[in-house]
Structure formats: C-alpha cells, structure tokens
Amino acid sequence: MLNHATMLIAAIPLLSFTPQPYDERADARAEIARMLQCAREEQKPLLLMFGANWCPWCRKLDQLLATDKEIAPLADEIFLRLNVDIGEYDRNLALAAEYGLSTLDDTGIPMLVVLRPDGSVHAVKNSEDFVVGSGYAKGTVQRFLKSFAKH
C-alpha cells in the first residue's frame, strides 16, 4: 500500500510535465508536404513556425496561438499550423533556408513563414515584431493573422 508521501513523490513528474510544442523526431519535410495537402483541400494558408522547445519565446508564441481565447480561434480559422524544430540550430536549417530563413542564428527564433496552399512563400515574419516588454502584443499578433483572412 502506498502512503501519502510516496503518492506525492510519484505525482511530481506529472505536475512538472510541460507539453513540447516542437516534435524533435518529426520528419519536417514530410510533415510540411502532408500539411500542404490539407491546405490545398481546405484552401487555407499554412503557417510554419520555426523554433525549438528550449526557446521560451517559441513556447510562449505557440501557447498564444494554440490556447489564447481570442487568438487561437482566429489562428485556427485562418491557418493550418505546423511547428518546425530547429534543435540547437542544428536541425532543419536547410529546410528553413528554402523558405528564406538562412540566418536563424542571427535573426533569432521563432520565425514565421506563411505558405500559400500551392506551397509558395507568401510572407516571412520575425516574431520579434510582436514583442512588447516581456510578452507578445496580442493586438499586433491579431493584425498579422487577420491580414491573411479571406475577404
């Protein structure tokens, strides 16, 4: 029989678990191809976010796009989204360069790429443009997202 202290110790890993927004084992090129197929079917742009799990700004922007009560529904309405892991600047860099992101170690992360359903680059955005103080300015993020809405 487990005592309360044992149960508490066993629960600590569950309490400290944080979902990782970047799949470090994913085949990013295959995932992008799969998502572009969906984008063509749904006639939606694909928003790629190049970043890493170790990056607090990447996790913060992912959380904003995925869970914020105002931003998440807007992002889901306008885009299909995919996070692309760059590791410690040692993963998927050639892929990032194909989308115009050849200097991620200089520009910083997260970096956003908007692809049209045909796979062509529509826009590249440095998320630094959304930063105010220690967070992202929701209004600026909303304006960016809305600029891709179908009219």
Secondary structure as the mmCIF struct_conf table of DSSP 4:
data_model
#
loop_
_struct_conf.conf_type_id
_struct_conf.id
_struct_conf.beg_label_comp_id
_struct_conf.beg_label_asym_id
_struct_conf.beg_label_seq_id
_struct_conf.end_label_comp_id
_struct_conf.end_label_asym_id
_struct_conf.end_label_seq_id
HELX_RH_AL_P HELX_RH_AL_P1 HIS A 4 SER A 16
BEND BEND1 PRO A 21 TYR A 22
TURN_TY1_P TURN_TY1_P1 GLU A 24 ARG A 25
HELX_RH_AL_P HELX_RH_AL_P2 ALA A 28 GLU A 42
TURN_TY1_P TURN_TY1_P2 GLN A 43 GLN A 43
STRN STRN1 LEU A 46 GLY A 51
TURN_TY1_P TURN_TY1_P3 ASN A 53 TRP A 54
HELX_RH_AL_P HELX_RH_AL_P3 PRO A 56 THR A 67
TURN_TY1_P TURN_TY1_P4 LYS A 69 GLU A 70
HELX_RH_AL_P HELX_RH_AL_P4 ILE A 71 ILE A 78
STRN STRN2 LEU A 80 ASP A 85
TURN_TY1_P TURN_TY1_P5 GLY A 87 ASP A 90
BEND BEND2 ARG A 91 ASN A 92
HELX_RH_AL_P HELX_RH_AL_P5 LEU A 93 GLU A 98
TURN_TY1_P TURN_TY1_P6 TYR A 99 GLY A 100
HELX_RH_AL_P HELX_RH_AL_P6 LEU A 104 THR A 107
BEND BEND3 ILE A 109 ILE A 109
STRN STRN3 MET A 111 LEU A 115
TURN_TY1_P TURN_TY1_P7 PRO A 117 ASP A 118
BEND BEND4 GLY A 119 GLY A 119
STRN STRN4 VAL A 121 ASN A 126
HELX_RH_3T_P HELX_RH_3T_P1 SER A 127 PHE A 130
STRN STRN5 VAL A 131 VAL A 132
TURN_TY1_P TURN_TY1_P8 GLY A 133 SER A 134
STRN STRN6 GLY A 135 TYR A 136
HELX_RH_AL_P HELX_RH_AL_P7 LYS A 138 LYS A 146
TURN_TY1_P TURN_TY1_P9 SER A 147 PHE A 148
BEND BEND5 ALA A 149 ALA A 149
#
